[in-house]
Amino acid sequence: MSNVLERARARALDPAVLDLPPGDPARIRIVVAMSGGVDSTVTAALLHQAGYDVVGITLQLYDHGAAVARKGACCAGDDIHDARMAAERLGFAHYVLDYESRFAHSVMEEFADSYLAGQTPVPCIRCNQTVKFADLLRTARELGAQALATGHYVQRVRTPDGVQMRRAADAAKDQSYFLFATTREQLDFLRFPLGGLGKAQVRALAAGLGLSAADKPDSQDICFVPDGNYAAIVERLRPGAVRPGEIVHIDGRVLGHHKGVIHYTVGQRRGLGIATGAPLYVVRLDAAAARVIVGPREALLTGAVDLRGINWLGDDPAGPRTGERLAVKVRSTRPPMAAHVERVEGDGVRVRIEAGDLGVAPGQACVFYDADAPHERVLGGGWIAATHPMMVQ
């Protein structure tokens, strides 16, 4: 193995990163969540190679026809096979757990209901929050594991004040947005060996270990939507629930009609089916009235969001304080933005985005980071329940 790969391996297996009890690694059991992709396969392989008692677990979350063969999916037929073969070749135990019913109830059905309510859900976060870091974590404990390791690109750091979550070393691969709902108790049990590595390093490690997953494409989009047609999934899960309605300008003019709000998302410009001479965007969705409200681009600018379901990982157990400065992300692909917090209506939290942001929608997550550059520490976050236009503040 080259010096570069040896350094990458040493980083992943750094005792400070693994944060495991001292002693014989063979006496330390680590359950590894194996999706069948390159990241989780490398995680399991490195830990097994280092002598730990590795148990690989793959969750079967769905298995409908098109998803099984689709490249870039996860937790379906081909991926289960890949995970099983990797474990067999490397020589550690591997189990497949049928979580289809749990996944359908906790993730897919909520996804459908959120779209029907005019929201923009993020099912990958809900999957981590429920199926993976609740149900699977509990299973790992039942198996006598000292930790549950995953291939996520995020860093876990123990400090004198406790364990912290931090962004991945590779900003382009950082997955902290999708892990904001991880609780302190879960974070204490979880391990992320790849958080200090880049994707190219991980693929090179896979090739050096002779893993067939080395060239496997990354998973894309939402795993249970094989063709990207969200509306078809909603209609299948909630038959007869989609209602047609009007497309209305923010000034009150009716510009056209639609076949259901599930076909639209806030910020959408193309495919509106109306022609007015000036570009129009979906500004908000009124599911109760079956209305799609459109307007000019400047009407998309959001200045504040109200949050529910707050998960706080900061030092103050009382949570964020009124006036506290944070950096926030409302999309996984955007850099953190300067913001500050207001406590409203008891335990409610309103986040004011200082420069505003475009196309923010209820149902998305607002993730908190430390206010100082490089916004490394993850402080939790919440689900967006309502948005407030910048223009009215």
C-alpha positions in Angstrom: 0.0 0.0 0.0 1.4 3.4 -1.0 2.3 6.1 1.6 -0.8 8.1 0.6 -3.1 5.1 1.2 -1.4 4.2 4.4 -1.9 7.7 5.7 -5.6 7.5 4.7 -5.9 4.1 6.4 -4.2 5.5 9.6 -6.6 8.5 9.6 -9.7 6.2 9.4 -8.3 4.0 12.2 -6.9 6.7 14.4 -7.7 5.8 18.0 -9.1 9.4 18.5 -11.5 8.8 15.6 -12.6 5.4 16.7 -12.8 6.4 20.4 -13.0 2.7 21.5 -11.9 1.0 24.8 -8.3 0.1 24.9 -7.3 -3.6 24.6 -7.5 -6.4 22.2 -9.5 -5.3 19.1 -10.8 -8.8 18.7 -12.7 -8.4 21.9 -14.4 -5.2 20.6 -17.5 -5.8 18.5 -18.5 -3.1 16.0 -21.6 -3.3 13.9 -21.2 -1.7 10.5 -24.2 -0.5 8.6 -23.5 -1.7 5.1 -25.6 -0.3 2.2 -23.6 -2.1 -0.5 -21.8 1.0 -1.6 -18.1 1.8 -1.5 -18.1 4.0 1.6 -19.7 1.5 4.0 -17.8 -1.4 2.4 -14.5 0.3 3.0 -15.5 1.1 6.6 -16.2 -2.5 7.3 -13.1 -3.7 5.5 -10.7 -1.4 7.4 -12.2 -2.2 10.8 -12.0 -5.9 10.0 -8.5 -5.6 8.8 -7.6 -3.8 12.0 -8.7 -6.9 14.0 -12.1 -5.7 15.3 -15.0 -8.1 15.6 -17.0 -6.7 12.7 -20.6 -7.6 12.1 -22.0 -6.2 8.9 -25.8 -5.4 8.8 -27.6 -4.5 5.6 -31.2 -3.2 5.8 -33.6 -4.3 3.2 -35.8 -1.2 3.0 -37.7 -1.8 -0.3 -37.5 -4.1 -3.2 -39.8 -2.9 -6.0 -38.8 -3.9 -9.5 -37.2 -0.9 -11.0 -35.1 0.0 -7.9 -33.5 -3.4 -7.8 -31.6 -3.0 -11.0 -31.1 0.7 -11.0 -27.6 2.0 -10.7 -27.0 4.4 -7.8 -29.7 3.1 -5.5 -29.2 1.7 -2.1 -30.7 -0.9 0.2 -32.3 -2.9 -2.6 -31.6 -6.2 -4.3 -28.3 -5.6 -6.1 -26.8 -3.7 -3.1 -27.8 -6.3 -0.6 -26.0 -8.9 -2.8 -22.9 -6.7 -3.0 -22.7 -6.2 0.7 -23.1 -9.9 1.4 -20.4 -10.8 -1.1 -18.0 -8.3 0.3 -18.5 -9.6 3.8 -18.1 -13.2 2.6 -14.9 -12.4 0.7 -13.4 -10.5 3.7 -14.5 -13.1 6.2 -16.7 -11.4 8.7 -20.4 -12.0 9.8 -23.1 -10.3 7.8 -26.9 -10.2 8.3 -29.7 -8.8 6.2 -32.6 -7.4 8.3 -36.0 -6.8 6.7 -37.0 -3.3 7.6 -39.4 -2.7 4.7 -42.5 -2.2 6.9 -40.6 0.2 9.3 -39.2 2.1 6.3 -42.6 2.3 4.7 -44.2 3.6 7.8 -41.5 6.0 9.1 -40.2 7.3 5.8 -42.2 6.6 2.7 -45.7 7.3 4.1 -44.5 10.5 5.7 -42.9 11.5 2.4 -46.3 11.1 0.7 -48.2 13.0 3.3 -45.7 15.8 3.3 -46.0 16.3 -0.5 -49.8 16.3 -0.2 -49.5 19.0 2.4 -47.5 21.2 0.0 -44.2 20.6 1.7 -40.7 19.6 0.4 -39.7 16.6 2.5 -36.1 15.3 3.0 -36.6 11.5 3.5 -32.9 10.7 3.8 -32.9 12.6 7.1 -36.0 10.8 8.3 -34.4 7.5 7.4 -31.3 8.3 9.5 -33.4 9.7 12.3 -35.7 6.7 12.6 -34.7 3.4 10.8 -30.9 3.7 10.9 -30.0 5.6 14.0 -32.9 4.3 16.1 -34.0 0.8 15.1 -30.6 -0.3 13.8 -28.7 1.3 16.6 -30.9 -0.6 19.1 -30.2 -3.9 17.2 -26.4 -3.2 17.4 -26.7 -2.8 21.2 -28.6 -6.0 21.4 -25.8 -7.8 19.5 -23.4 -6.6 22.2 -21.6 -4.1 20.0 -19.5 -1.2 21.5 -20.3 1.0 18.5 -22.2 1.3 15.3 -20.0 2.5 12.4 -21.3 4.0 9.1 -19.7 5.3 5.9 -21.1 8.8 6.4 -18.8 11.7 5.7 -19.0 13.5 9.0 -16.6 13.8 11.9 -17.2 12.8 15.5 -14.8 14.4 18.0 -14.6 13.8 21.8 -13.8 17.0 23.7 -13.5 17.7 27.5 -17.2 18.9 27.2 -18.4 15.8 25.5 -18.8 14.4 22.0 -19.3 16.8 19.1 -20.4 16.4 15.5 -18.3 18.3 12.9 -18.4 18.7 9.2 -16.4 16.3 7.1 -12.9 17.2 6.0 -14.0 17.0 2.4 -16.6 19.8 2.2 -17.8 18.5 -1.2 -18.8 15.2 0.4 -20.0 16.5 3.8 -23.2 14.8 5.0 -23.8 16.6 8.2 -27.0 18.2 6.8 -28.5 14.8 6.7 -27.5 13.9 10.2 -28.6 17.0 12.2 -31.3 15.0 14.0 -28.7 12.6 15.6 -29.1 12.9 19.3 -26.4 13.1 21.9 -27.0 9.6 23.0 -26.8 8.2 19.5 -23.7 10.3 18.7 -22.0 8.7 21.7 -22.5 5.2 20.2 -21.9 6.1 16.5 -18.5 6.1 14.7 -17.7 7.7 11.3 -14.2 6.5 10.3 -14.3 8.1 6.9 -15.1 11.7 8.1 -11.5 12.8 7.8 -11.0 11.4 4.3 -11.9 12.5 0.7 -13.9 10.4 -1.7 -10.9 9.8 -3.9 -9.0 8.4 -1.0 -11.8 6.1 -0.1 -12.1 4.8 -3.6 -8.3 4.3 -3.7 -8.5 2.4 -0.4 -11.3 0.2 -1.9 -9.1 -0.6 -5.0 -6.1 -1.3 -2.8 -8.2 -3.7 -0.7 -9.4 -5.4 -3.9 -13.1 -4.5 -3.3 -15.4 -4.6 -6.3 -17.3 -1.6 -4.9 -14.3 0.6 -5.7 -15.8 1.8 -9.0 -19.5 1.6 -7.9 -21.4 4.8 -8.5 -22.6 6.9 -5.6 -26.2 6.6 -4.6 -28.3 9.4 -6.2 -31.6 11.1 -5.4 -34.2 9.4 -3.2 -33.6 5.7 -2.9 -37.2 4.6 -3.3 -38.0 6.9 -6.3 -36.3 4.9 -9.1 -37.1 7.3 -11.9 -37.2 10.6 -10.0 -41.0 10.7 -10.4 -42.0 11.8 -6.9 -45.7 12.3 -7.8 -46.1 8.7 -9.0 -44.9 7.5 -5.6 -47.4 9.8 -3.8 -50.2 8.7 -6.0 -49.4 5.0 -5.4 -49.2 5.4 -1.6 -52.2 7.8 -1.3 -54.6 6.9 -4.2 -57.3 9.4 -4.9 -55.8 12.1 -2.5 -54.4 14.4 -5.3 -56.7 17.3 -6.1 -56.6 19.6 -9.1 -56.7 23.4 -8.5 -55.7 26.8 -9.7 -52.4 28.5 -10.4 -52.6 31.9 -8.9 -50.3 34.9 -9.2 -49.4 36.6 -5.8 -51.5 39.6 -7.0 -54.6 37.4 -7.1 -54.9 36.7 -10.8 -55.8 33.1 -11.8 -53.3 32.2 -14.5 -54.2 28.6 -15.1 -55.0 25.2 -13.6 -52.9 22.2 -12.3 -53.5 18.5 -11.6 -52.2 18.5 -8.0 -49.8 20.4 -5.8 -47.6 17.3 -5.6 -46.3 18.2 -9.1 -44.7 21.4 -7.9 -42.0 22.6 -5.5 -41.2 26.0 -4.1 -38.7 27.7 -6.4 -39.8 25.8 -9.5 -39.8 27.7 -12.8 -40.0 25.2 -15.6 -43.1 23.1 -16.4 -45.7 25.5 -14.9 -47.9 25.3 -18.0 -48.6 29.1 -18.0 -47.2 31.9 -20.3 -47.2 35.5 -19.1 -44.2 37.0 -20.8 -42.2 37.3 -17.6 -40.5 34.5 -15.7 -42.6 33.2 -12.9 -41.6 30.8 -10.0 -43.6 28.8 -7.5 -43.6 31.0 -4.4 -45.6 28.8 -2.1 -48.1 25.9 -2.1 -51.5 26.2 -0.5 -52.5 22.5 -0.2 -55.7 23.2 1.7 -57.0 25.3 -1.1 -55.3 23.3 -3.8 -53.5 26.4 -5.0 -50.1 26.9 -6.6 -49.0 30.5 -5.9 -46.5 32.0 -8.4 -44.6 35.2 -8.6 -41.4 36.9 -9.7 -38.0 35.7 -8.5 -37.8 38.4 -5.8 -40.9 37.0 -4.1 -38.9 33.8 -3.4 -36.6 35.5 -1.0 -37.1 34.1 2.5 -35.9 36.1 5.5 -37.0 33.8 8.4 -38.2 30.3 9.1 -40.1 28.8 12.0 -38.8 25.5 13.2 -40.3 22.4 14.9 -38.7 19.2 16.1 -35.5 21.0 17.3 -32.5 18.8 18.0 -29.8 20.7 19.9 -26.2 19.6 20.1 -24.7 22.8 21.5 -23.2 23.3 24.9 -26.2 25.0 26.6 -28.7 22.3 27.4 -31.5 24.9 27.2 -30.9 25.2 23.4 -30.3 28.2 21.3 -30.9 31.6 22.9 -32.7 34.6 21.5 -30.1 36.7 19.7 -27.6 33.8 19.4 -25.7 33.9 16.1 -25.5 30.7 14.1 -24.7 29.7 10.6 -27.5 27.7 8.9 -28.1 25.5 5.9 -31.5 25.0 4.4 -30.2 22.8 1.6 -27.4 20.2 1.7 -25.7 21.7 -1.3 -25.4 25.3 -0.1 -22.8 26.8 2.2 -23.8 27.9 5.7 -25.3 31.3 5.9 -25.2 33.9 8.7 -28.4 33.9 10.9 -29.6 34.5 14.4 -32.2 32.9 16.6 -35.4 34.2 18.2 -37.4 32.2 20.7 -41.1 32.5 20.0 -44.3 31.1 21.5 -42.8 29.2 24.4 -40.5 26.6 22.9 -40.8 27.8 19.3 -37.7 28.8 17.4 -37.5 31.4 14.6 -34.3 31.7 12.6 -33.7 34.9 10.7 -31.4 34.5 7.7 -29.5 37.7 7.6 -29.0 37.9 3.8 -32.2 35.9 3.0 -32.3 32.8 0.8 -34.2 31.8 -2.2 -36.7 28.9 -2.6 -37.0 27.9 1.1 -39.9 25.6 1.7 -41.7 24.0 4.7 -40.7 20.4 5.2 -37.0 21.1 4.5 -34.4 21.0 7.3 -32.6 24.0 8.8 -29.3 22.8 10.2 -27.3 24.8 12.7 -23.5 25.3 12.6 -21.2 27.4 14.7 -21.1 31.0 13.7 -17.4 31.2 13.2 -15.5 30.2 10.1 -15.2 27.5 8.9 -18.6 26.6 10.5 -17.1 23.3 11.5 -19.2 22.2 14.4 -22.8 20.9 13.9 -25.1 22.3 16.5 -28.3 20.5 15.5 -31.2 21.9 13.7 -35.0 21.6 13.1 -37.7 21.1 10.5 -39.1 24.1 8.7 -42.7 24.5 9.6 -43.3 28.0 8.0 -41.4 30.6 6.0 -41.5 34.4 6.1 -40.7 36.5 3.1 -37.7 38.9 3.3 -39.8 41.7 1.9 -42.1 42.0 4.9 -39.5 42.1 7.7 
